[in-house]
Amino acid sequence: MVSKYILTKRVKVLLAGSLINFCVGICYAWSVFADGLIKEFGWSKAEAMFPYTFELLVFSIMMIFGGRFQDRFGPRGGIVLSSYFTGLGLILCALATNPLGVTLSFGLIFGSAVALGYSAVTPAVIKWFPPSKRGLVTGIVLMSLGAAALVWAPVVNLLILRIGVANTFLVCGILLFILINLASRAIAVPDPETQPYEQRSSISESDESSWRTTIRQPSFRIIWITIGLSSGIGIMFISHLVQIAELNYQVT
């Protein structure tokens, strides 16, 4: 009975975590929003891209605080806060459709929302699975974040064509607030009494390297720089997909 409950619960947590990452992954469809801002409000390309650039900066910094927040208050607290920031950020984008307003709303508020949600999901999910499955589970959760661009891009484009970019921000803000809030109810960590897999490491705390020691290692710095440069290039490329497609496939 206990094993059946654990199996059901861990699948729910996995699905909920994937849904949350899928929701915040709408940021990867920014090139569609940017195209709407350029065509509907006459923004320059630089003005339309800056909110996304600022969002990446805020996201990278807030990840540190998001991780500490979920360590202290639990993953559900971070995800609930992410839902409020997500809804607020996108709704404010609809109300303040000028470069400064969208930059602050999407870049600062929504960027914080992504960091809070993203940093809380994966740690909560992997605690329900054995070490042999955690790589697979992490891949599934992160896949939903990347796959979001494939789904959100055509959806956002259709909404912009039908109701305009401002109303699209509004609809997405309300929808994502509801979805993330609902998904947060399924997020939990295993109880110590019914913990499905041994969480204790064979390495004692006294033998573990602190994070300060870790970041001093040359190997860590090389890996950090490599991942930062490669992911940064890919993410910035994604933000210009619509404009790149128009330049390469426009009919003359």
C-alpha positions, 0 to 999 in steps of 0.5 A, spaced: 500 500 500 505 504 501 509 503 495 503 504 491 502 511 494 509 512 493 509 510 486 503 514 484 505 520 488 512 521 485 509 521 478 504 526 480 510 530 482 514 529 476 508 531 472 507 537 476 514 539 475 514 538 468 508 542 467 511 548 471 517 548 467 513 548 461 509 554 463 515 558 465 518 556 459 514 561 455 520 566 456 523 562 450 517 564 445 519 571 446 521 572 439 514 572 437 512 577 443 517 581 440 515 581 433 508 583 435 511 589 439 515 591 433 509 590 428 503 593 432 507 598 436 512 600 432 518 598 437 525 598 434 528 591 434 533 593 440 527 595 444 523 589 443 529 584 445 532 588 451 526 586 455 528 578 454 536 580 455 534 583 462 530 577 463 536 573 462 540 577 467 535 577 472 534 570 472 541 568 472 542 572 479 535 570 482 537 563 481 541 564 487 536 567 491 531 562 489 535 556 491 536 558 498 529 560 498 526 553 497 531 550 501 528 554 507 521 555 505 520 548 501 519 548 494 511 549 494 513 556 497 517 558 491 513 555 486 507 559 489 511 565 489 513 564 482 505 563 480 504 570 483 510 573 479 508 570 473 501 572 473 503 579 475 509 580 470 505 578 464 499 582 466 503 588 467 506 587 460 499 588 458 498 594 461 504 598 460 506 596 453 512 601 452 519 599 452 521 601 460 514 598 462 515 591 459 522 591 461 521 592 468 515 587 468 517 582 464 525 582 465 525 584 473 518 581 475 517 575 470 525 573 470 524 573 478 518 568 477 522 563 472 528 563 477 523 561 483 519 556 479 525 553 476 530 552 482 524 549 486 522 544 481 528 539 480 530 538 487 523 536 489 522 531 483 529 528 484 528 526 491 522 521 489 526 517 485 532 512 486 539 515 484 539 510 478 533 514 475 535 521 477 538 523 471 532 521 466 528 524 471 532 531 471 532 530 463 524 529 463 523 535 467 528 540 463 525 537 457 519 540 458 522 547 459 525 547 452 519 544 449 515 549 451 518 554 446 515 549 440 508 549 443 508 556 446 510 560 439 505 558 435 500 559 440 502 566 442 503 567 435 495 565 434 493 569 440 497 576 437 493 575 430 487 574 433 487 579 439 493 583 439 499 583 443 497 586 449 491 582 450 496 576 449 500 578 455 494 578 459 491 572 457 498 568 458 498 572 465 492 569 467 492 562 464 499 561 467 498 564 474 492 558 474 496 553 471 502 554 476 498 555 482 494 548 481 501 544 479 504 547 486 499 543 490 502 536 487 509 538 489 512 536 495 518 532 498 517 525 501 516 524 508 522 521 513 517 515 515 515 514 508 521 516 504 522 512 498 529 512 497 535 513 502 537 520 501 543 519 506 550 520 502 555 515 504 560 521 505 559 524 511 558 532 512 565 533 515 568 530 508 563 534 504 566 540 500 563 547 502 561 551 496 566 556 497 571 550 496 568 548 490 568 554 486 575 555 487 577 549 483 579 550 476 575 544 473 569 548 476 570 554 473 572 551 466 565 547 466 561 554 469 564 558 463 563 553 458 556 552 460 555 559 461 557 561 454 554 555 450 547 556 453 548 563 453 549 563 445 543 558 444 538 562 449 540 569 445 539 565 438 532 563 440 530 570 442 531 572 435 528 566 431 522 570 428 526 575 425 532 570 423 526 566 419 523 572 416 530 574 413 532 568 411 525 565 408 521 572 406 518 572 399 521 577 394 
